[in-house]
Amino acid sequence: MTSSYSLSSIRNSTKFVANNSNLFFPRQSLCVFTNETQFPKKDFLVLKPQTWSFSFLRLKKSSFTHPFAALSSFAESDDEKGENFEVKSHQEKAISSENEHELPGMAQAFNISSSTASAIAICIALAALILPFFMKSLGQGLGLKYKILSYVTILFGFYMAWNIGANDVANAMGTSVGSGALSLRQAVVMAGVLEFSGALLMGTHVTNTMQKGILVTNVFQGKDTLLFAGLLSSLAAAGTWLQVASYYGLPVSTTHCIVGSMVGFGLVYGGTGAVFWSSLARVISSWVISPLLGAVVSFLVYKCIRRFVYSARNPGKAAATAAPISVFLGVTGISFVALPLSKTLNLALGQAITCGAISAFAVDRIIWGQLGHLLAKASSKEPEPEPETTDTKNIGFLSDIAGPKGTQLKIVYGVFGYMQVLSACFMSFAHGGNDVSNAIGPLAAALSILQGGLSAADIVIPNDVLAWGGFGIVAGLTMWGYRVIATIGKKITELTPTRGFAAEFAAASVVLCASKLGLPISGTHTLVGAVMGVGFARGFNSVRAETVREIATSWAVTIPVGATFAVIYTWIFTKLLAYLL
């Protein structure tokens, strides 16, 4: 009789078929180490029962193998302890560095065939090449040369937006996938719809030509060709570095990529007086401020969950009660800060409170509708709390509190899973509205130069350009987004719904408050810091230092690398433009 299983290791997961005597591994399966022997990848690998080594493998019967099956201990009884899969140091040494950093392809990530993945990529590429011809911003009424330049500029904008989707969208969905609250497919579909909607509906219609106040505008007055080349080079340079970072699964700030590109262009072609150095210093300071604030707030949020939910007599009921309150506060704050409400303070506050109340009521109904039977089951067992509730020792805010078990664990994870999905949706929508300007700002400015309409620092962005940026973000998310999602959700620390919610809630809160106060904050850096803070709350050894070092290095080199690429691209583009024009 044949059964389907999922196989998990410290870095990989795959699917295999077992009969009564052998294990049959499909092609491109991971290398398996048993009895200090490495079995190489073959078209088909057979392991007999006597060679199985359960110190290296964990088998869990399932009907479907999630692409990131080893991302979380979703069914752990202690939220830290339980069935943790540990690999000894000598076993980790057996894994080569090549396999350690290997990321799945698009087909493996989404559990689809290679032909389907190729078809999706081809459709996106064709759409990117054809759709610009139907855009009003292509330059109607212009000569052939300028139309060609407009077409190329639109493609450069798509390239930048594609890389934003491939790298930055993990801020919204990485923790949800890592905790198991959403599958990768669900995350991509939801993020795709919300990112596009946010870009089209909430994307700013007015942008600053010099992006984030980094360059002094007056330096480039009367130098439209040079400025056009600089804008193209900023898109190309930032997109190039984002693509390199995304390939290795490193989360970097798209805003910092654009800043680095602008700084390189400004220094070389405008001199030191072309750069606002105070603004650059604020950006660099965010490398420290953002992750530090994210880590502190997520640490406190997670400790609050463990102290006030896990230590309750009925953790499931405590979570179900706390969820609507948290949603009310979160949605009210987000609505007041981010949504286009009334300009009258009292009316805007009332609208925000209304949004929060409606969301809290909806979440409460969903929780009781989906988890009501479990809540009733847990309540009926309250006279015998030992098998269902928690074990504590010296209960205090920073005390080590064991997690719930059994039905209580299912309820807690279910509640925070819903809350995490809701917070991911808000972050995704807001990200589409905010960060799409990193791609379409330089794009719209460059198009205005070609059309002779750039007469001031502020330009109007057409709706078709906003939609184009949203399409690019969704395309990048679909094709490469899983790479950075794997880093955020898996490689920094192990996530569950409670940990993932703490990280997302903390990151969103810090970004919103900092934006209102004018502090230099990076959403990417804040979320990475928040995930680290959740790991630190469980112990310093719960955070993978190697991954943190790689991410920190990528942050440090973002601005100089972007500047270098921008200088090179500007030199190339100025030569080409001199030849063409």
C-alpha positions as a printed Julia matrix, in Angstrom:
581×3 Matrix{Float64}:
   0.0    0.0     0.0
   1.36   3.43   -0.96
   1.09   6.57    1.19
   2.08  10.22    0.71
   4.3   11.92    3.28
   6.05  15.22    3.75
   9.72  15.24    4.65
  11.32  18.14    6.54
  14.95  18.96    7.17
  16.6   21.98    8.69
  16.67  23.79    5.35
  14.46  21.95    2.86
  11.21  20.12    2.43
  10.1   17.74   -0.29
   7.58  15.05   -1.03
   8.1   11.33   -1.4
   6.16   8.1    -1.67
   6.58   5.18    0.67
   5.45   1.6     0.37
   5.89  -1.17    2.9
   9.63  -1.5     2.33
  11.24   1.46    0.55
  11.18   5.24    0.26
  11.08   6.6    -3.29
  12.34  10.18   -3.73
  11.49  12.11   -6.93
  14.0   13.96   -9.08
  15.51  17.15   -7.6
  14.85  15.87   -4.1
  17.08  17.12   -1.35
  20.22  15.24   -0.41
  19.62  12.94    2.54
  22.3   12.23    5.1
  22.11   8.93    6.92
  24.84   7.15    8.85
  27.36   9.88    7.89
  26.81   9.05    4.18
  25.64  11.57    1.58
  23.32  10.23   -1.07
  23.68  12.41   -4.18
  20.69  13.79   -6.08
  19.54  11.35   -8.74
  16.52  11.03  -10.99
  15.06   8.56   -8.49
  16.48   7.64   -5.09
  15.44   4.56   -3.11
  16.14   4.2     0.6
  15.44   0.92    2.36
  14.01   1.02    5.91
  17.23  -0.09    7.55
  18.99   3.03    6.22
  16.46   5.53    7.58
  17.94   7.77   10.24
  15.26   9.5    12.28
  17.85  11.7    14.0
  18.04  13.45   10.65
  14.48  13.17    9.37
  11.01  13.87   10.69
   8.09  12.19    8.93
   4.61  13.61    9.16
   1.77  12.14    7.15
  -0.12  14.68    5.08
  -2.23  14.96    1.96
  -0.49  18.11    0.74
   3.11  19.22    1.04
   3.42  22.93    1.65
   6.34  24.49   -0.24
   7.71  25.74    3.07
   6.66  22.77    5.19
   9.52  23.29    7.62
   8.79  26.94    8.28
   7.02  26.65   11.61
   6.15  24.35   14.46
   2.48  25.16   14.05
   1.38  22.28   16.24
   3.95  22.65   18.99
   2.49  22.19   22.44
   4.69  24.66   24.26
   4.99  27.33   21.57
   8.72  26.85   21.96
   9.12  23.26   23.08
   7.12  20.28   21.84
   8.23  18.73   18.58
  11.09  21.09   17.77
  13.27  19.63   15.06
  16.86  19.91   16.2
  19.92  19.07   14.18
  23.25  18.5    15.88
  26.24  20.59   14.98
  28.06  17.73   13.25
  24.99  17.15   11.08
  24.86  20.79   10.03
  28.51  20.61    9.04
  27.64  17.82    6.67
  25.43  20.16    4.64
  27.39  22.07    2.05
  27.17  25.84    1.92
  25.68  25.55   -1.55
  22.69  23.58   -0.31
  22.39  25.76    2.77
  21.7   28.88    0.72
  19.74  27.16   -2.02
  16.28  28.58   -2.66
  13.51  26.77   -4.53
  12.5   27.74   -8.02
   9.11  29.24   -8.82
   7.66  25.84   -9.74
   8.8   24.21   -6.5
   7.8   27.18   -4.37
   4.22  27.14   -5.63
   4.07  23.36   -6.07
   3.26  23.69   -9.77
   4.8   22.15  -12.86
   7.78  23.74  -14.56
   5.73  24.27  -17.73
   3.08  26.18  -15.77
   5.71  28.36  -14.11
   7.3   29.08  -17.5
   3.91  29.95  -18.99
   3.22  32.43  -16.18
   6.62  34.08  -16.68
   6.11  34.32  -20.45
   2.65  35.85  -20.04
   4.02  38.48  -17.65
   6.9   39.3   -20.02
   4.57  39.65  -23.01
   2.2   41.85  -21.04
   5.1   44.07  -19.97
   6.2   44.48  -23.6
   2.74  45.01  -25.13
   0.73  47.02  -22.57
   2.85  50.22  -22.85
   1.53  50.71  -26.4
  -1.96  51.23  -24.92
  -0.84  53.77  -22.29
  -1.65  57.44  -22.85
   1.66  58.31  -21.2
   3.6   56.76  -24.08
   3.84  60.18  -25.67
   1.09  60.8   -28.18
   1.97  63.48  -30.7
   5.72  63.09  -30.18
   8.27  62.15  -32.79
   9.4   58.57  -33.29
  12.63  59.01  -31.29
  10.79  60.39  -28.29
   8.15  57.68  -28.49
  10.89  55.06  -28.42
  12.51  56.78  -25.44
   9.1   56.92  -23.7
   8.61  53.22  -24.33
  12.05  52.4   -22.92
  11.41  54.63  -19.9
   8.13  52.83  -19.16
   9.96  49.5   -19.3
  12.59  50.82  -16.86
   9.78  51.79  -14.49
   8.31  48.31  -14.78
  11.72  46.8   -14.01
  12.0   48.82  -10.82
   8.41  48.02   -9.78
   9.02  44.33  -10.52
  11.97  44.3    -8.16
  10.0   46.16   -5.48
   7.42  43.36   -5.65
  10.11  40.69   -5.56
  11.81  42.12   -2.48
   9.68  44.55   -0.49
   6.31  42.77   -0.45
   7.83  40.21    1.92
   7.41  42.93    4.57
   3.68  42.3     4.48
   3.43  38.58    3.84
   6.69  36.96    4.98
   5.71  36.4     8.61
   2.23  35.13    7.65
   3.72  32.48    5.38
   6.46  31.68    7.87
   3.99  31.08   10.7
   1.66  28.96    8.59
  -1.23  31.45    8.81
  -1.2   31.69    5.0
   0.07  29.37    2.32
   2.44  30.86   -0.24
  -0.26  30.77   -2.93
  -2.78  32.52   -0.69
  -0.23  35.14    0.3
   0.7   35.92   -3.31
  -2.94  36.17   -4.44
  -3.96  38.39   -1.5
  -0.87  40.56   -1.74
  -1.28  40.87   -5.5
  -4.83  42.19   -5.21
  -4.07  44.48   -2.27
  -0.76  45.82   -3.62
  -2.33  46.7    -6.95
  -5.37  48.26   -5.26
  -3.17  50.26   -2.91
  -0.97  51.49   -5.75
  -3.92  52.54   -7.9
  -6.25  53.91   -5.21
  -3.83  55.33   -2.64
  -0.67  55.89   -4.64
   0.32  59.52   -4.47
  -0.62  61.56   -7.52
   2.09  64.13   -6.8
   5.73  63.19   -6.34
   8.95  65.07   -5.86
  11.24  64.87   -8.86
  14.34  64.58   -6.71
  12.91  61.76   -4.57
  12.96  62.06   -0.78
  14.73  65.44   -0.72
  18.15  63.91   -1.37
  19.21  66.12   -4.3
  19.24  69.9    -4.63
  16.89  70.69   -7.51
  18.45  73.94   -8.67
  21.73  72.26   -9.62
  20.09  70.52  -12.6
  17.99  73.37  -13.99
  18.45  73.65  -17.75
  20.07  70.21  -17.97
  17.05  68.17  -19.01
  19.01  65.53  -20.94
  21.37  64.93  -18.03
  18.45  64.85  -15.59
  16.59  62.39  -17.82
  19.65  60.14  -17.93
  19.97  60.4   -14.14
  16.34  59.4   -13.58
  16.72  56.39  -15.88
  19.96  55.44  -14.18
  18.32  55.63  -10.74
  15.61  53.19  -11.86
  18.15  50.85  -13.47
  20.64  51.02  -10.59
  18.07  50.51   -7.82
  16.41  47.72   -9.8
  19.73  45.98  -10.38
  20.7   45.95   -6.7
  17.19  44.88   -5.67
  17.36  41.99   -8.13
  20.72  40.86   -6.77
  19.44  41.07   -3.19
  16.22  39.25   -4.08
  18.16  36.47   -5.8
  19.94  35.76   -2.52
  16.76  36.29   -0.49
  18.06  39.41    1.29
  15.44  41.99    2.37
  16.7   45.5     1.58
  14.97  48.88    1.55
  13.73  50.02   -1.86
  13.76  53.61   -0.64
  17.44  53.29    0.29
  18.15  51.84   -3.15
  16.65  54.91   -4.81
  18.47  57.21   -2.35
  21.81  55.53   -3.08
  21.24  55.86   -6.81
  20.34  59.54   -6.51
  23.36  60.24   -4.32
  25.74  58.63   -6.81
  24.25  60.54   -9.72
  24.21  63.83   -7.8
  27.79  63.62   -6.53
  29.37  62.77   -9.86
  27.29  65.02  -12.13
  26.31  67.82   -9.74
  29.08  67.95   -7.16
  28.94  67.8    -3.38
  26.54  70.73   -3.31
  23.92  68.66   -5.14
  23.27  66.41   -2.13
  21.36  67.21    1.05
  23.8   65.56    3.45
  21.51  65.96    6.45
  18.82  63.95    4.66
  21.37  61.27    3.82
  22.45  61.13    7.48
  18.82  60.58    8.51
  18.55  57.68    6.07
  21.72  56.06    7.41
  20.54  56.51   11.0
  17.43  54.48   10.15
  19.67  51.42    9.81
  19.99  51.51   13.59
  16.75  53.19   14.67
  14.39  51.03   12.6
  15.48  47.51   13.64
  16.06  48.63   17.22
  12.55  50.05   17.64
  11.04  47.08   15.81
  12.88  44.62   18.05
  11.94  46.4    21.29
   8.24  46.74   20.44
   7.87  43.17   19.14
   9.69  41.86   22.23
   7.18  43.66   24.45
   4.15  42.61   22.37
   5.18  38.97   22.42
   5.87  39.06   26.15
   2.42  40.6    26.67
   0.86  37.72   24.73
   2.72  35.15   26.81
   1.97  36.93   30.09
  -1.69  37.81   29.63
  -2.89  35.11   27.23
  -0.73  32.07   27.9
  -0.92  32.43   31.68
  -4.72  32.86   31.72
  -6.88  30.07   33.13
  -8.44  29.7    29.68
  -5.84  30.9    27.11
  -8.17  30.29   24.17
 -10.93  32.47   25.6
  -8.38  35.12   26.59
  -7.08  35.21   23.01
 -10.62  35.41   21.59
 -11.37  38.31   23.94
  -8.14  40.19   23.25
  -8.39  39.88   19.47
 -11.27  42.35   18.85
  -9.68  44.86   21.22
  -6.35  44.67   19.4
  -8.07  44.92   16.02
 -10.07  47.95   17.15
  -6.97  49.79   18.34
  -4.9   48.79   15.31
  -7.49  49.58   12.64
  -8.46  52.86   14.3
  -4.82  53.96   14.38
  -4.09  52.86   10.83
  -7.26  54.47    9.5
  -6.53  57.76   11.24
  -2.95  57.91    9.96
  -3.15  56.34    6.51
  -6.67  56.66    5.07
  -7.93  59.81    3.31
 -10.45  60.84    5.98
 -12.11  64.19    6.65
  -9.87  67.2     7.16
 -11.84  68.08   10.3
 -10.1   66.44   13.26
 -13.21  65.38   15.19
 -14.92  63.98   12.1
 -11.76  62.16   10.98
 -11.37  60.64   14.45
 -15.0   59.52   14.39
 -14.52  57.91   10.96
 -11.39  56.1    12.17
 -13.19  54.82   15.29
 -16.06  53.61   13.1
 -13.64  51.69   10.89
 -12.04  50.16   13.99
 -15.39  49.17   15.51
 -16.63  47.54   12.3
 -13.36  45.6    11.91
 -13.4   44.48   15.56
 -16.99  43.25   15.26
 -16.2   41.38   12.02
 -13.15  39.7    13.56
 -15.13  38.71   16.66
 -17.83  37.11   14.5
 -15.27  35.28   12.37
 -13.44  33.93   15.41
 -16.59  32.64   17.09
 -17.94  31.33   13.8
 -14.78  29.38   12.95
 -13.52  28.5    16.43
 -16.74  28.5    18.46
 -16.84  24.72   18.74
 -13.29  24.66   20.09
 -14.04  27.47   22.54
 -17.07  25.53   23.8
 -14.97  22.39   24.11
 -12.27  24.25   26.06
 -14.85  25.83   28.38
 -16.37  22.48   29.15
 -12.97  21.25   30.32
 -12.28  24.17   32.66
 -12.83  22.08   35.83
  -9.81  20.02   34.75
  -7.35  22.65   33.54
  -4.15  20.63   33.83
  -4.15  18.99   30.37
  -5.44  22.08   28.59
  -3.96  25.2    30.15
  -0.47  26.27   30.99
   2.3   25.49   33.41
   4.0   28.56   34.82
   6.93  29.37   36.99
   7.25  32.67   38.87
   4.72  34.46   36.69
   5.91  37.93   35.82
   6.17  40.04   32.69
   9.58  38.64   31.74
   9.09  35.21   33.28
   9.38  32.02   31.27
   5.75  30.98   30.73
   4.94  27.7    29.06
   2.47  27.77   26.18
  -1.02  26.24   26.05
  -1.64  22.69   24.94
  -4.22  20.67   23.07
  -7.46  22.46   22.26
  -6.27  25.67   23.89
  -3.26  25.75   21.55
  -5.49  25.33   18.5
  -7.69  28.2    19.63
  -4.78  30.55   20.38
  -3.07  29.81   17.09
  -6.36  30.08   15.22
  -7.17  33.48   16.75
  -3.73  34.95   16.13
  -3.67  33.39   12.68
  -6.76  35.42   11.71
  -5.29  38.55   13.27
  -2.02  38.04   11.46
  -3.78  37.69    8.11
  -5.7   40.9     8.8
  -2.54  42.81    9.71
  -0.78  41.45    6.62
  -3.64  42.7     4.43
  -3.39  46.2     5.9
   0.39  46.27    5.49
   0.15  45.03    1.91
  -2.45  47.64    0.93
  -0.47  50.43    2.59
   2.77  49.24    0.99
   1.23  49.35   -2.47
   0.12  52.92   -1.9
   3.36  54.16   -0.37
   6.3   52.38   -2.02
   4.98  52.37   -5.57
   6.27  55.96   -5.74
   9.83  54.61   -5.62
   9.25  53.23   -9.1
   6.75  55.61  -10.67
   8.21  58.83   -9.26
  11.36  58.79  -11.41
   9.31  57.22  -14.23
   6.73  60.02  -14.27
   9.46  62.67  -14.01
  11.37  61.18  -16.93
   8.21  61.01  -19.06
   7.48  64.65  -18.23
  10.95  65.66  -19.43
  10.38  63.89  -22.74
   7.03  65.64  -23.13
   8.5   69.02  -22.19
   6.33  69.41  -19.12
   8.85  69.34  -16.25
   8.87  72.91  -15.05
   8.8   72.44  -11.28
   9.85  70.02   -8.59
   6.36  68.52   -8.35
   4.74  66.65  -11.21
   1.38  64.95  -11.63
   1.34  61.18  -12.0
  -1.31  59.83  -14.42
  -3.56  56.95  -13.41
  -2.17  54.66  -16.09
   1.33  55.1   -14.64
   0.0   54.28  -11.16
  -1.64  51.14  -12.53
   1.57  50.26  -14.39
   3.55  50.46  -11.15
   0.98  48.26   -9.4
   1.19  45.68  -12.2
   4.98  45.62  -11.93
   4.84  45.03   -8.17
   2.37  42.14   -8.59
   4.5   40.6   -11.36
   7.66  40.7    -9.25
   5.85  39.26   -6.25
   4.52  36.38   -8.33
   7.81  35.45   -9.97
  10.41  36.06   -7.24
   8.64  37.16   -4.08
   8.97  33.74   -2.45
  12.73  34.22   -2.09
  12.64  37.07    0.43
   9.47  35.63    2.01
  11.55  32.56    2.85
  14.15  34.71    4.62
  11.65  36.77    6.63
   9.48  33.79    7.51
  12.05  31.07    8.01
  15.72  31.97    8.23
  15.84  34.62   10.97
  13.9   32.7    13.63
  11.16  30.1    13.73
   7.7   31.66   13.58
   4.25  30.64   14.77
   1.01  32.67   14.52
   1.6   34.36   17.89
   5.19  35.27   17.04
   4.26  36.35   13.53
   1.45  38.56   14.79
   3.73  40.16   17.38
   6.29  40.98   14.68
   3.77  42.37   12.18
   1.81  44.35   14.76
   5.01  45.85   16.17
   6.39  46.75   12.73
   3.13  48.38   11.63
   2.83  50.34   14.87
   6.41  51.62   14.74
   6.19  52.65   11.07
   2.89  54.48   11.55
   3.99  56.33   14.68
   7.4   57.19   13.24
   5.86  58.49   10.03
   3.55  60.73   12.03
   6.47  62.02   14.14
   8.79  62.44   11.17
  11.38  59.93   12.36
  13.64  58.27    9.77
  12.2   54.77    9.59
  12.54  51.97    7.04
   9.66  49.49    6.87
  11.97  46.68    5.76
  14.47  47.28    8.55
  11.69  47.65   11.12
  10.1   44.31   10.22
  13.43  42.47   10.24
  14.14  43.96   13.66
  10.66  42.97   14.84
  11.21  39.35   13.78
  14.53  39.4    15.62
  12.81  40.83   18.71
  10.38  37.92   18.78
  13.34  35.57   18.55
  15.16  37.35   21.38
  12.04  36.99   23.54
  12.55  33.24   23.31
  16.31  33.44   23.91
  19.28  34.85   22.04
  20.09  31.44   20.57
  16.69  31.46   18.8
  17.95  34.06   16.29
  20.2   32.84   13.49
  23.23  35.09   13.71
  24.54  34.21   10.25
  21.32  35.34    8.56
  21.31  38.57   10.57
  24.91  39.3     9.54
  24.07  38.76    5.88
  21.07  41.08    6.09
  23.01  43.78    7.95
  25.79  43.63    5.36
  23.28  44.04    2.53
  21.86  47.12    4.28
  25.28  48.69    4.7
  26.26  48.29    1.05
  22.88  49.31   -0.43
  23.63  53.03   -0.78
  27.25  52.72   -2.07
  26.32  49.93   -4.47
  23.31  51.87   -5.75
  25.48  54.95   -6.18
  28.11  53.0    -8.12
  25.55  51.47  -10.46
  23.92  54.88  -10.99
  27.22  56.47  -12.04
  27.93  53.67  -14.5
  24.43  53.71  -15.98
  24.36  57.51  -16.24
  27.61  57.49  -18.22
  26.18  54.85  -20.57
  22.84  56.63  -20.99
  24.37  60.06  -21.62
  26.5   58.57  -24.42
  23.47  56.85  -25.95
  21.29  59.95  -25.7
  24.0   62.09  -27.28
  24.07  59.67  -30.21
  20.27  59.41  -30.54
  19.37  63.07  -30.03
